[in-house]
Amino acid sequence: MRPARIAPVLLDICCVLVFVIIGRASHAKGEALGGIASTAWPFLCGLVAGWALSRAWRAPVALAPAGVAAWLSAVALGMALRVIAGQGTAVAFVVVALAFLGLFLLGWRLLWRLATR
């Protein structure tokens, strides 16, 4: 895979991990690797599904469909997998996840677009 195709994948993964780490820190859950992994995996699975559904490898820095699919799939499938795994999905958490991941997953793409003009 070319570096131009790897960077968007890494940026998306980093966005999800930043969301998880900030969330765990704000709830005094700690930054232990196992805890981060147990919180992150549902959202990372959703992210992968969004990439696959939108065929994001074709235009990985595009706001749509790649960015929107990554964002909405990370949240929707992430929350569904959290329910299946017995983790919490309070309404406030869903709203925060939508806002944070939307800002970050779409935001870096917007900045990329502006920087490459």
Phi and psi restraints in degrees (range 20) as a CNS / XPLOR table:
assign (resid 1 and name C) (resid 2 and name N)
       (resid 2 and name CA) (resid 2 and name C) 1.0 -72.6 20.0 2
assign (resid 2 and name N) (resid 2 and name CA)
       (resid 2 and name C) (resid 3 and name N) 1.0 151.3 20.0 2
assign (resid 2 and name C) (resid 3 and name N)
       (resid 3 and name CA) (resid 3 and name C) 1.0 -55.3 20.0 2
assign (resid 3 and name N) (resid 3 and name CA)
       (resid 3 and name C) (resid 4 and name N) 1.0 -35.0 20.0 2
assign (resid 3 and name C) (resid 4 and name N)
       (resid 4 and name CA) (resid 4 and name C) 1.0 -65.1 20.0 2
assign (resid 4 and name N) (resid 4 and name CA)
       (resid 4 and name C) (resid 5 and name N) 1.0 -21.7 20.0 2
assign (resid 4 and name C) (resid 5 and name N)
       (resid 5 and name CA) (resid 5 and name C) 1.0 -93.6 20.0 2
assign (resid 5 and name N) (resid 5 and name CA)
       (resid 5 and name C) (resid 6 and name N) 1.0 -24.4 20.0 2
assign (resid 5 and name C) (resid 6 and name N)
       (resid 6 and name CA) (resid 6 and name C) 1.0 -78.2 20.0 2
assign (resid 6 and name N) (resid 6 and name CA)
       (resid 6 and name C) (resid 7 and name N) 1.0 -39.5 20.0 2
assign (resid 6 and name C) (resid 7 and name N)
       (resid 7 and name CA) (resid 7 and name C) 1.0 -55.7 20.0 2
assign (resid 7 and name N) (resid 7 and name CA)
       (resid 7 and name C) (resid 8 and name N) 1.0 -47.2 20.0 2
assign (resid 7 and name C) (resid 8 and name N)
       (resid 8 and name CA) (resid 8 and name C) 1.0 -61.1 20.0 2
assign (resid 8 and name N) (resid 8 and name CA)
       (resid 8 and name C) (resid 9 and name N) 1.0 -37.6 20.0 2
assign (resid 8 and name C) (resid 9 and name N)
       (resid 9 and name CA) (resid 9 and name C) 1.0 -63.2 20.0 2
assign (resid 9 and name N) (resid 9 and name CA)
       (resid 9 and name C) (resid 10 and name N) 1.0 -47.6 20.0 2
assign (resid 9 and name C) (resid 10 and name N)
       (resid 10 and name CA) (resid 10 and name C) 1.0 -64.5 20.0 2
assign (resid 10 and name N) (resid 10 and name CA)
       (resid 10 and name C) (resid 11 and name N) 1.0 -39.6 20.0 2
assign (resid 10 and name C) (resid 11 and name N)
       (resid 11 and name CA) (resid 11 and name C) 1.0 -63.7 20.0 2
assign (resid 11 and name N) (resid 11 and name CA)
       (resid 11 and name C) (resid 12 and name N) 1.0 -42.2 20.0 2
assign (resid 11 and name C) (resid 12 and name N)
       (resid 12 and name CA) (resid 12 and name C) 1.0 -63.0 20.0 2
assign (resid 12 and name N) (resid 12 and name CA)
       (resid 12 and name C) (resid 13 and name N) 1.0 -44.6 20.0 2
assign (resid 12 and name C) (resid 13 and name N)
       (resid 13 and name CA) (resid 13 and name C) 1.0 -62.1 20.0 2
assign (resid 13 and name N) (resid 13 and name CA)
       (resid 13 and name C) (resid 14 and name N) 1.0 -43.2 20.0 2
assign (resid 13 and name C) (resid 14 and name N)
       (resid 14 and name CA) (resid 14 and name C) 1.0 -62.4 20.0 2
assign (resid 14 and name N) (resid 14 and name CA)
       (resid 14 and name C) (resid 15 and name N) 1.0 -38.5 20.0 2
assign (resid 14 and name C) (resid 15 and name N)
       (resid 15 and name CA) (resid 15 and name C) 1.0 -60.1 20.0 2
assign (resid 15 and name N) (resid 15 and name CA)
       (resid 15 and name C) (resid 16 and name N) 1.0 -45.1 20.0 2
assign (resid 15 and name C) (resid 16 and name N)
       (resid 16 and name CA) (resid 16 and name C) 1.0 -65.2 20.0 2
assign (resid 16 and name N) (resid 16 and name CA)
       (resid 16 and name C) (resid 17 and name N) 1.0 -43.4 20.0 2
assign (resid 16 and name C) (resid 17 and name N)
       (resid 17 and name CA) (resid 17 and name C) 1.0 -65.8 20.0 2
assign (resid 17 and name N) (resid 17 and name CA)
       (resid 17 and name C) (resid 18 and name N) 1.0 -38.2 20.0 2
assign (resid 17 and name C) (resid 18 and name N)
       (resid 18 and name CA) (resid 18 and name C) 1.0 -63.1 20.0 2
assign (resid 18 and name N) (resid 18 and name CA)
       (resid 18 and name C) (resid 19 and name N) 1.0 -43.6 20.0 2
assign (resid 18 and name C) (resid 19 and name N)
       (resid 19 and name CA) (resid 19 and name C) 1.0 -56.1 20.0 2
assign (resid 19 and name N) (resid 19 and name CA)
       (resid 19 and name C) (resid 20 and name N) 1.0 -47.7 20.0 2
assign (resid 19 and name C) (resid 20 and name N)
       (resid 20 and name CA) (resid 20 and name C) 1.0 -66.1 20.0 2
assign (resid 20 and name N) (resid 20 and name CA)
       (resid 20 and name C) (resid 21 and name N) 1.0 -46.0 20.0 2
assign (resid 20 and name C) (resid 21 and name N)
       (resid 21 and name CA) (resid 21 and name C) 1.0 -65.6 20.0 2
assign (resid 21 and name N) (resid 21 and name CA)
       (resid 21 and name C) (resid 22 and name N) 1.0 -43.1 20.0 2
assign (resid 21 and name C) (resid 22 and name N)
       (resid 22 and name CA) (resid 22 and name C) 1.0 -63.6 20.0 2
assign (resid 22 and name N) (resid 22 and name CA)
       (resid 22 and name C) (resid 23 and name N) 1.0 -43.3 20.0 2
assign (resid 22 and name C) (resid 23 and name N)
       (resid 23 and name CA) (resid 23 and name C) 1.0 -62.7 20.0 2
assign (resid 23 and name N) (resid 23 and name CA)
       (resid 23 and name C) (resid 24 and name N) 1.0 -45.0 20.0 2
assign (resid 23 and name C) (resid 24 and name N)
       (resid 24 and name CA) (resid 24 and name C) 1.0 -65.3 20.0 2
assign (resid 24 and name N) (resid 24 and name CA)
       (resid 24 and name C) (resid 25 and name N) 1.0 -39.9 20.0 2
assign (resid 24 and name C) (resid 25 and name N)
       (resid 25 and name CA) (resid 25 and name C) 1.0 -66.3 20.0 2
assign (resid 25 and name N) (resid 25 and name CA)
       (resid 25 and name C) (resid 26 and name N) 1.0 -38.4 20.0 2
assign (resid 25 and name C) (resid 26 and name N)
       (resid 26 and name CA) (resid 26 and name C) 1.0 -70.7 20.0 2
assign (resid 26 and name N) (resid 26 and name CA)
       (resid 26 and name C) (resid 27 and name N) 1.0 -18.0 20.0 2
assign (resid 26 and name C) (resid 27 and name N)
       (resid 27 and name CA) (resid 27 and name C) 1.0 -109.3 20.0 2
assign (resid 27 and name N) (resid 27 and name CA)
       (resid 27 and name C) (resid 28 and name N) 1.0 16.6 20.0 2
assign (resid 27 and name C) (resid 28 and name N)
       (resid 28 and name CA) (resid 28 and name C) 1.0 53.0 20.0 2
assign (resid 28 and name N) (resid 28 and name CA)
       (resid 28 and name C) (resid 29 and name N) 1.0 38.4 20.0 2
assign (resid 28 and name C) (resid 29 and name N)
       (resid 29 and name CA) (resid 29 and name C) 1.0 -91.5 20.0 2
assign (resid 29 and name N) (resid 29 and name CA)
       (resid 29 and name C) (resid 30 and name N) 1.0 -12.2 20.0 2
assign (resid 29 and name C) (resid 30 and name N)
       (resid 30 and name CA) (resid 30 and name C) 1.0 90.0 20.0 2
assign (resid 30 and name N) (resid 30 and name CA)
       (resid 30 and name C) (resid 31 and name N) 1.0 170.5 20.0 2
assign (resid 30 and name C) (resid 31 and name N)
       (resid 31 and name CA) (resid 31 and name C) 1.0 -114.7 20.0 2
assign (resid 31 and name N) (resid 31 and name CA)
       (resid 31 and name C) (resid 32 and name N) 1.0 28.1 20.0 2
assign (resid 31 and name C) (resid 32 and name N)
       (resid 32 and name CA) (resid 32 and name C) 1.0 -62.1 20.0 2
assign (resid 32 and name N) (resid 32 and name CA)
       (resid 32 and name C) (resid 33 and name N) 1.0 140.2 20.0 2
assign (resid 32 and name C) (resid 33 and name N)
       (resid 33 and name CA) (resid 33 and name C) 1.0 -56.9 20.0 2
assign (resid 33 and name N) (resid 33 and name CA)
       (resid 33 and name C) (resid 34 and name N) 1.0 -41.3 20.0 2
assign (resid 33 and name C) (resid 34 and name N)
       (resid 34 and name CA) (resid 34 and name C) 1.0 -64.3 20.0 2
assign (resid 34 and name N) (resid 34 and name CA)
       (resid 34 and name C) (resid 35 and name N) 1.0 -39.8 20.0 2
assign (resid 34 and name C) (resid 35 and name N)
       (resid 35 and name CA) (resid 35 and name C) 1.0 -67.1 20.0 2
assign (resid 35 and name N) (resid 35 and name CA)
       (resid 35 and name C) (resid 36 and name N) 1.0 -41.4 20.0 2
assign (resid 35 and name C) (resid 36 and name N)
       (resid 36 and name CA) (resid 36 and name C) 1.0 -62.7 20.0 2
assign (resid 36 and name N) (resid 36 and name CA)
       (resid 36 and name C) (resid 37 and name N) 1.0 -44.5 20.0 2
assign (resid 36 and name C) (resid 37 and name N)
       (resid 37 and name CA) (resid 37 and name C) 1.0 -63.1 20.0 2
assign (resid 37 and name N) (resid 37 and name CA)
       (resid 37 and name C) (resid 38 and name N) 1.0 -41.3 20.0 2
assign (resid 37 and name C) (resid 38 and name N)
       (resid 38 and name CA) (resid 38 and name C) 1.0 -68.8 20.0 2
assign (resid 38 and name N) (resid 38 and name CA)
       (resid 38 and name C) (resid 39 and name N) 1.0 -28.3 20.0 2
assign (resid 38 and name C) (resid 39 and name N)
       (resid 39 and name CA) (resid 39 and name C) 1.0 -83.3 20.0 2
assign (resid 39 and name N) (resid 39 and name CA)
       (resid 39 and name C) (resid 40 and name N) 1.0 -34.6 20.0 2
assign (resid 39 and name C) (resid 40 and name N)
       (resid 40 and name CA) (resid 40 and name C) 1.0 -80.3 20.0 2
assign (resid 40 and name N) (resid 40 and name CA)
       (resid 40 and name C) (resid 41 and name N) 1.0 -31.9 20.0 2
assign (resid 40 and name C) (resid 41 and name N)
       (resid 41 and name CA) (resid 41 and name C) 1.0 -56.3 20.0 2
assign (resid 41 and name N) (resid 41 and name CA)
       (resid 41 and name C) (resid 42 and name N) 1.0 -40.5 20.0 2
assign (resid 41 and name C) (resid 42 and name N)
       (resid 42 and name CA) (resid 42 and name C) 1.0 -62.8 20.0 2
assign (resid 42 and name N) (resid 42 and name CA)
       (resid 42 and name C) (resid 43 and name N) 1.0 -39.6 20.0 2
assign (resid 42 and name C) (resid 43 and name N)
       (resid 43 and name CA) (resid 43 and name C) 1.0 -71.7 20.0 2
assign (resid 43 and name N) (resid 43 and name CA)
       (resid 43 and name C) (resid 44 and name N) 1.0 -35.5 20.0 2
assign (resid 43 and name C) (resid 44 and name N)
       (resid 44 and name CA) (resid 44 and name C) 1.0 -68.2 20.0 2
assign (resid 44 and name N) (resid 44 and name CA)
       (resid 44 and name C) (resid 45 and name N) 1.0 -37.7 20.0 2
assign (resid 44 and name C) (resid 45 and name N)
       (resid 45 and name CA) (resid 45 and name C) 1.0 -62.7 20.0 2
assign (resid 45 and name N) (resid 45 and name CA)
       (resid 45 and name C) (resid 46 and name N) 1.0 -42.8 20.0 2
assign (resid 45 and name C) (resid 46 and name N)
       (resid 46 and name CA) (resid 46 and name C) 1.0 -62.4 20.0 2
assign (resid 46 and name N) (resid 46 and name CA)
       (resid 46 and name C) (resid 47 and name N) 1.0 -39.8 20.0 2
assign (resid 46 and name C) (resid 47 and name N)
       (resid 47 and name CA) (resid 47 and name C) 1.0 -61.1 20.0 2
assign (resid 47 and name N) (resid 47 and name CA)
       (resid 47 and name C) (resid 48 and name N) 1.0 -46.7 20.0 2
assign (resid 47 and name C) (resid 48 and name N)
       (resid 48 and name CA) (resid 48 and name C) 1.0 -61.1 20.0 2
assign (resid 48 and name N) (resid 48 and name CA)
       (resid 48 and name C) (resid 49 and name N) 1.0 -41.6 20.0 2
assign (resid 48 and name C) (resid 49 and name N)
       (resid 49 and name CA) (resid 49 and name C) 1.0 -62.9 20.0 2
assign (resid 49 and name N) (resid 49 and name CA)
       (resid 49 and name C) (resid 50 and name N) 1.0 -41.5 20.0 2
assign (resid 49 and name C) (resid 50 and name N)
       (resid 50 and name CA) (resid 50 and name C) 1.0 -62.4 20.0 2
assign (resid 50 and name N) (resid 50 and name CA)
       (resid 50 and name C) (resid 51 and name N) 1.0 -41.3 20.0 2
assign (resid 50 and name C) (resid 51 and name N)
       (resid 51 and name CA) (resid 51 and name C) 1.0 -61.8 20.0 2
assign (resid 51 and name N) (resid 51 and name CA)
       (resid 51 and name C) (resid 52 and name N) 1.0 -44.2 20.0 2
assign (resid 51 and name C) (resid 52 and name N)
       (resid 52 and name CA) (resid 52 and name C) 1.0 -67.6 20.0 2
assign (resid 52 and name N) (resid 52 and name CA)
       (resid 52 and name C) (resid 53 and name N) 1.0 -46.3 20.0 2
assign (resid 52 and name C) (resid 53 and name N)
       (resid 53 and name CA) (resid 53 and name C) 1.0 -62.4 20.0 2
assign (resid 53 and name N) (resid 53 and name CA)
       (resid 53 and name C) (resid 54 and name N) 1.0 -35.8 20.0 2
assign (resid 53 and name C) (resid 54 and name N)
       (resid 54 and name CA) (resid 54 and name C) 1.0 -92.6 20.0 2
assign (resid 54 and name N) (resid 54 and name CA)
       (resid 54 and name C) (resid 55 and name N) 1.0 -2.5 20.0 2
assign (resid 54 and name C) (resid 55 and name N)
       (resid 55 and name CA) (resid 55 and name C) 1.0 51.8 20.0 2
assign (resid 55 and name N) (resid 55 and name CA)
       (resid 55 and name C) (resid 56 and name N) 1.0 49.1 20.0 2
assign (resid 55 and name C) (resid 56 and name N)
       (resid 56 and name CA) (resid 56 and name C) 1.0 -60.0 20.0 2
assign (resid 56 and name N) (resid 56 and name CA)
       (resid 56 and name C) (resid 57 and name N) 1.0 -21.7 20.0 2
assign (resid 56 and name C) (resid 57 and name N)
       (resid 57 and name CA) (resid 57 and name C) 1.0 -62.7 20.0 2
assign (resid 57 and name N) (resid 57 and name CA)
       (resid 57 and name C) (resid 58 and name N) 1.0 -19.7 20.0 2
assign (resid 57 and name C) (resid 58 and name N)
       (resid 58 and name CA) (resid 58 and name C) 1.0 -72.2 20.0 2
assign (resid 58 and name N) (resid 58 and name CA)
       (resid 58 and name C) (resid 59 and name N) 1.0 -40.0 20.0 2
assign (resid 58 and name C) (resid 59 and name N)
       (resid 59 and name CA) (resid 59 and name C) 1.0 -148.2 20.0 2
assign (resid 59 and name N) (resid 59 and name CA)
       (resid 59 and name C) (resid 60 and name N) 1.0 72.5 20.0 2
assign (resid 59 and name C) (resid 60 and name N)
       (resid 60 and name CA) (resid 60 and name C) 1.0 -65.6 20.0 2
assign (resid 60 and name N) (resid 60 and name CA)
       (resid 60 and name C) (resid 61 and name N) 1.0 -20.6 20.0 2
assign (resid 60 and name C) (resid 61 and name N)
       (resid 61 and name CA) (resid 61 and name C) 1.0 -97.2 20.0 2
assign (resid 61 and name N) (resid 61 and name CA)
       (resid 61 and name C) (resid 62 and name N) 1.0 3.4 20.0 2
assign (resid 61 and name C) (resid 62 and name N)
       (resid 62 and name CA) (resid 62 and name C) 1.0 -71.4 20.0 2
assign (resid 62 and name N) (resid 62 and name CA)
       (resid 62 and name C) (resid 63 and name N) 1.0 138.1 20.0 2
assign (resid 62 and name C) (resid 63 and name N)
       (resid 63 and name CA) (resid 63 and name C) 1.0 -61.7 20.0 2
assign (resid 63 and name N) (resid 63 and name CA)
       (resid 63 and name C) (resid 64 and name N) 1.0 -42.6 20.0 2
assign (resid 63 and name C) (resid 64 and name N)
       (resid 64 and name CA) (resid 64 and name C) 1.0 -133.3 20.0 2
assign (resid 64 and name N) (resid 64 and name CA)
       (resid 64 and name C) (resid 65 and name N) 1.0 135.2 20.0 2
assign (resid 64 and name C) (resid 65 and name N)
       (resid 65 and name CA) (resid 65 and name C) 1.0 -89.3 20.0 2
assign (resid 65 and name N) (resid 65 and name CA)
       (resid 65 and name C) (resid 66 and name N) 1.0 -17.0 20.0 2
assign (resid 65 and name C) (resid 66 and name N)
       (resid 66 and name CA) (resid 66 and name C) 1.0 -58.2 20.0 2
assign (resid 66 and name N) (resid 66 and name CA)
       (resid 66 and name C) (resid 67 and name N) 1.0 -53.0 20.0 2
assign (resid 66 and name C) (resid 67 and name N)
       (resid 67 and name CA) (resid 67 and name C) 1.0 -65.7 20.0 2
assign (resid 67 and name N) (resid 67 and name CA)
       (resid 67 and name C) (resid 68 and name N) 1.0 -46.3 20.0 2
assign (resid 67 and name C) (resid 68 and name N)
       (resid 68 and name CA) (resid 68 and name C) 1.0 -64.8 20.0 2
assign (resid 68 and name N) (resid 68 and name CA)
       (resid 68 and name C) (resid 69 and name N) 1.0 -42.7 20.0 2
assign (resid 68 and name C) (resid 69 and name N)
       (resid 69 and name CA) (resid 69 and name C) 1.0 -66.4 20.0 2
assign (resid 69 and name N) (resid 69 and name CA)
       (resid 69 and name C) (resid 70 and name N) 1.0 -41.7 20.0 2
assign (resid 69 and name C) (resid 70 and name N)
       (resid 70 and name CA) (resid 70 and name C) 1.0 -60.0 20.0 2
assign (resid 70 and name N) (resid 70 and name CA)
       (resid 70 and name C) (resid 71 and name N) 1.0 -46.4 20.0 2
assign (resid 70 and name C) (resid 71 and name N)
       (resid 71 and name CA) (resid 71 and name C) 1.0 -63.1 20.0 2
assign (resid 71 and name N) (resid 71 and name CA)
       (resid 71 and name C) (resid 72 and name N) 1.0 -57.3 20.0 2
assign (resid 71 and name C) (resid 72 and name N)
       (resid 72 and name CA) (resid 72 and name C) 1.0 -67.8 20.0 2
assign (resid 72 and name N) (resid 72 and name CA)
       (resid 72 and name C) (resid 73 and name N) 1.0 -35.5 20.0 2
assign (resid 72 and name C) (resid 73 and name N)
       (resid 73 and name CA) (resid 73 and name C) 1.0 -70.4 20.0 2
assign (resid 73 and name N) (resid 73 and name CA)
       (resid 73 and name C) (resid 74 and name N) 1.0 -40.1 20.0 2
assign (resid 73 and name C) (resid 74 and name N)
       (resid 74 and name CA) (resid 74 and name C) 1.0 -58.8 20.0 2
assign (resid 74 and name N) (resid 74 and name CA)
       (resid 74 and name C) (resid 75 and name N) 1.0 -43.0 20.0 2
assign (resid 74 and name C) (resid 75 and name N)
       (resid 75 and name CA) (resid 75 and name C) 1.0 -74.9 20.0 2
assign (resid 75 and name N) (resid 75 and name CA)
       (resid 75 and name C) (resid 76 and name N) 1.0 -52.9 20.0 2
assign (resid 75 and name C) (resid 76 and name N)
       (resid 76 and name CA) (resid 76 and name C) 1.0 -64.0 20.0 2
assign (resid 76 and name N) (resid 76 and name CA)
       (resid 76 and name C) (resid 77 and name N) 1.0 -53.4 20.0 2
assign (resid 76 and name C) (resid 77 and name N)
       (resid 77 and name CA) (resid 77 and name C) 1.0 -70.2 20.0 2
assign (resid 77 and name N) (resid 77 and name CA)
       (resid 77 and name C) (resid 78 and name N) 1.0 -36.2 20.0 2
assign (resid 77 and name C) (resid 78 and name N)
       (resid 78 and name CA) (resid 78 and name C) 1.0 -58.3 20.0 2
assign (resid 78 and name N) (resid 78 and name CA)
       (resid 78 and name C) (resid 79 and name N) 1.0 -45.4 20.0 2
assign (resid 78 and name C) (resid 79 and name N)
       (resid 79 and name CA) (resid 79 and name C) 1.0 -67.4 20.0 2
assign (resid 79 and name N) (resid 79 and name CA)
       (resid 79 and name C) (resid 80 and name N) 1.0 -40.5 20.0 2
assign (resid 79 and name C) (resid 80 and name N)
       (resid 80 and name CA) (resid 80 and name C) 1.0 -61.7 20.0 2
assign (resid 80 and name N) (resid 80 and name CA)
       (resid 80 and name C) (resid 81 and name N) 1.0 -43.3 20.0 2
assign (resid 80 and name C) (resid 81 and name N)
       (resid 81 and name CA) (resid 81 and name C) 1.0 -68.3 20.0 2
assign (resid 81 and name N) (resid 81 and name CA)
       (resid 81 and name C) (resid 82 and name N) 1.0 -33.3 20.0 2
assign (resid 81 and name C) (resid 82 and name N)
       (resid 82 and name CA) (resid 82 and name C) 1.0 -63.2 20.0 2
assign (resid 82 and name N) (resid 82 and name CA)
       (resid 82 and name C) (resid 83 and name N) 1.0 -40.7 20.0 2
assign (resid 82 and name C) (resid 83 and name N)
       (resid 83 and name CA) (resid 83 and name C) 1.0 -62.4 20.0 2
assign (resid 83 and name N) (resid 83 and name CA)
       (resid 83 and name C) (resid 84 and name N) 1.0 -47.3 20.0 2
assign (resid 83 and name C) (resid 84 and name N)
       (resid 84 and name CA) (resid 84 and name C) 1.0 -60.2 20.0 2
assign (resid 84 and name N) (resid 84 and name CA)
       (resid 84 and name C) (resid 85 and name N) 1.0 -36.9 20.0 2
assign (resid 84 and name C) (resid 85 and name N)
       (resid 85 and name CA) (resid 85 and name C) 1.0 -83.3 20.0 2
assign (resid 85 and name N) (resid 85 and name CA)
       (resid 85 and name C) (resid 86 and name N) 1.0 -1.3 20.0 2
assign (resid 85 and name C) (resid 86 and name N)
       (resid 86 and name CA) (resid 86 and name C) 1.0 80.4 20.0 2
assign (resid 86 and name N) (resid 86 and name CA)
       (resid 86 and name C) (resid 87 and name N) 1.0 19.5 20.0 2
assign (resid 86 and name C) (resid 87 and name N)
       (resid 87 and name CA) (resid 87 and name C) 1.0 -95.3 20.0 2
assign (resid 87 and name N) (resid 87 and name CA)
       (resid 87 and name C) (resid 88 and name N) 1.0 162.0 20.0 2
assign (resid 87 and name C) (resid 88 and name N)
       (resid 88 and name CA) (resid 88 and name C) 1.0 -76.6 20.0 2
assign (resid 88 and name N) (resid 88 and name CA)
       (resid 88 and name C) (resid 89 and name N) 1.0 151.7 20.0 2
assign (resid 88 and name C) (resid 89 and name N)
       (resid 89 and name CA) (resid 89 and name C) 1.0 -143.5 20.0 2
assign (resid 89 and name N) (resid 89 and name CA)
       (resid 89 and name C) (resid 90 and name N) 1.0 55.5 20.0 2
assign (resid 89 and name C) (resid 90 and name N)
       (resid 90 and name CA) (resid 90 and name C) 1.0 -60.4 20.0 2
assign (resid 90 and name N) (resid 90 and name CA)
       (resid 90 and name C) (resid 91 and name N) 1.0 151.5 20.0 2
assign (resid 90 and name C) (resid 91 and name N)
       (resid 91 and name CA) (resid 91 and name C) 1.0 -55.8 20.0 2
assign (resid 91 and name N) (resid 91 and name CA)
       (resid 91 and name C) (resid 92 and name N) 1.0 -42.6 20.0 2
assign (resid 91 and name C) (resid 92 and name N)
       (resid 92 and name CA) (resid 92 and name C) 1.0 -60.9 20.0 2
assign (resid 92 and name N) (resid 92 and name CA)
       (resid 92 and name C) (resid 93 and name N) 1.0 -37.7 20.0 2
assign (resid 92 and name C) (resid 93 and name N)
       (resid 93 and name CA) (resid 93 and name C) 1.0 -66.0 20.0 2
assign (resid 93 and name N) (resid 93 and name CA)
       (resid 93 and name C) (resid 94 and name N) 1.0 -40.8 20.0 2
assign (resid 93 and name C) (resid 94 and name N)
       (resid 94 and name CA) (resid 94 and name C) 1.0 -62.5 20.0 2
assign (resid 94 and name N) (resid 94 and name CA)
       (resid 94 and name C) (resid 95 and name N) 1.0 -42.8 20.0 2
assign (resid 94 and name C) (resid 95 and name N)
       (resid 95 and name CA) (resid 95 and name C) 1.0 -63.8 20.0 2
assign (resid 95 and name N) (resid 95 and name CA)
       (resid 95 and name C) (resid 96 and name N) 1.0 -44.7 20.0 2
assign (resid 95 and name C) (resid 96 and name N)
       (resid 96 and name CA) (resid 96 and name C) 1.0 -63.6 20.0 2
assign (resid 96 and name N) (resid 96 and name CA)
       (resid 96 and name C) (resid 97 and name N) 1.0 -42.4 20.0 2
assign (resid 96 and name C) (resid 97 and name N)
       (resid 97 and name CA) (resid 97 and name C) 1.0 -62.7 20.0 2
assign (resid 97 and name N) (resid 97 and name CA)
       (resid 97 and name C) (resid 98 and name N) 1.0 -44.3 20.0 2
assign (resid 97 and name C) (resid 98 and name N)
       (resid 98 and name CA) (resid 98 and name C) 1.0 -59.7 20.0 2
assign (resid 98 and name N) (resid 98 and name CA)
       (resid 98 and name C) (resid 99 and name N) 1.0 -45.7 20.0 2
assign (resid 98 and name C) (resid 99 and name N)
       (resid 99 and name CA) (resid 99 and name C) 1.0 -68.3 20.0 2
assign (resid 99 and name N) (resid 99 and name CA)
       (resid 99 and name C) (resid 100 and name N) 1.0 -50.6 20.0 2
assign (resid 99 and name C) (resid 100 and name N)
       (resid 100 and name CA) (resid 100 and name C) 1.0 -64.3 20.0 2
assign (resid 100 and name N) (resid 100 and name CA)
       (resid 100 and name C) (resid 101 and name N) 1.0 -52.5 20.0 2
assign (resid 100 and name C) (resid 101 and name N)
       (resid 101 and name CA) (resid 101 and name C) 1.0 -67.1 20.0 2
assign (resid 101 and name N) (resid 101 and name CA)
       (resid 101 and name C) (resid 102 and name N) 1.0 -34.5 20.0 2
assign (resid 101 and name C) (resid 102 and name N)
       (resid 102 and name CA) (resid 102 and name C) 1.0 -62.5 20.0 2
assign (resid 102 and name N) (resid 102 and name CA)
       (resid 102 and name C) (resid 103 and name N) 1.0 -47.7 20.0 2
assign (resid 102 and name C) (resid 103 and name N)
       (resid 103 and name CA) (resid 103 and name C) 1.0 -60.1 20.0 2
assign (resid 103 and name N) (resid 103 and name CA)
       (resid 103 and name C) (resid 104 and name N) 1.0 -44.8 20.0 2
assign (resid 103 and name C) (resid 104 and name N)
       (resid 104 and name CA) (resid 104 and name C) 1.0 -79.6 20.0 2
assign (resid 104 and name N) (resid 104 and name CA)
       (resid 104 and name C) (resid 105 and name N) 1.0 -47.0 20.0 2
assign (resid 104 and name C) (resid 105 and name N)
       (resid 105 and name CA) (resid 105 and name C) 1.0 -69.3 20.0 2
assign (resid 105 and name N) (resid 105 and name CA)
       (resid 105 and name C) (resid 106 and name N) 1.0 -33.6 20.0 2
assign (resid 105 and name C) (resid 106 and name N)
       (resid 106 and name CA) (resid 106 and name C) 1.0 -88.1 20.0 2
assign (resid 106 and name N) (resid 106 and name CA)
       (resid 106 and name C) (resid 107 and name N) 1.0 -32.1 20.0 2
assign (resid 106 and name C) (resid 107 and name N)
       (resid 107 and name CA) (resid 107 and name C) 1.0 -62.7 20.0 2
assign (resid 107 and name N) (resid 107 and name CA)
       (resid 107 and name C) (resid 108 and name N) 1.0 -45.4 20.0 2
assign (resid 107 and name C) (resid 108 and name N)
       (resid 108 and name CA) (resid 108 and name C) 1.0 -66.6 20.0 2
assign (resid 108 and name N) (resid 108 and name CA)
       (resid 108 and name C) (resid 109 and name N) 1.0 -31.7 20.0 2
assign (resid 108 and name C) (resid 109 and name N)
       (resid 109 and name CA) (resid 109 and name C) 1.0 -67.2 20.0 2
assign (resid 109 and name N) (resid 109 and name CA)
       (resid 109 and name C) (resid 110 and name N) 1.0 -40.7 20.0 2
assign (resid 109 and name C) (resid 110 and name N)
       (resid 110 and name CA) (resid 110 and name C) 1.0 -63.9 20.0 2
assign (resid 110 and name N) (resid 110 and name CA)
       (resid 110 and name C) (resid 111 and name N) 1.0 -43.8 20.0 2
assign (resid 110 and name C) (resid 111 and name N)
       (resid 111 and name CA) (resid 111 and name C) 1.0 -63.5 20.0 2
assign (resid 111 and name N) (resid 111 and name CA)
       (resid 111 and name C) (resid 112 and name N) 1.0 -39.4 20.0 2
assign (resid 111 and name C) (resid 112 and name N)
       (resid 112 and name CA) (resid 112 and name C) 1.0 -60.5 20.0 2
assign (resid 112 and name N) (resid 112 and name CA)
       (resid 112 and name C) (resid 113 and name N) 1.0 -46.0 20.0 2
assign (resid 112 and name C) (resid 113 and name N)
       (resid 113 and name CA) (resid 113 and name C) 1.0 -60.2 20.0 2
assign (resid 113 and name N) (resid 113 and name CA)
       (resid 113 and name C) (resid 114 and name N) 1.0 -45.5 20.0 2
assign (resid 113 and name C) (resid 114 and name N)
       (resid 114 and name CA) (resid 114 and name C) 1.0 -66.0 20.0 2
assign (resid 114 and name N) (resid 114 and name CA)
       (resid 114 and name C) (resid 115 and name N) 1.0 -37.7 20.0 2
assign (resid 114 and name C) (resid 115 and name N)
       (resid 115 and name CA) (resid 115 and name C) 1.0 -73.3 20.0 2
assign (resid 115 and name N) (resid 115 and name CA)
       (resid 115 and name C) (resid 116 and name N) 1.0 -25.7 20.0 2
assign (resid 115 and name C) (resid 116 and name N)
       (resid 116 and name CA) (resid 116 and name C) 1.0 -99.2 20.0 2
assign (resid 116 and name N) (resid 116 and name CA)
       (resid 116 and name C) (resid 117 and name N) 1.0 9.5 20.0 2
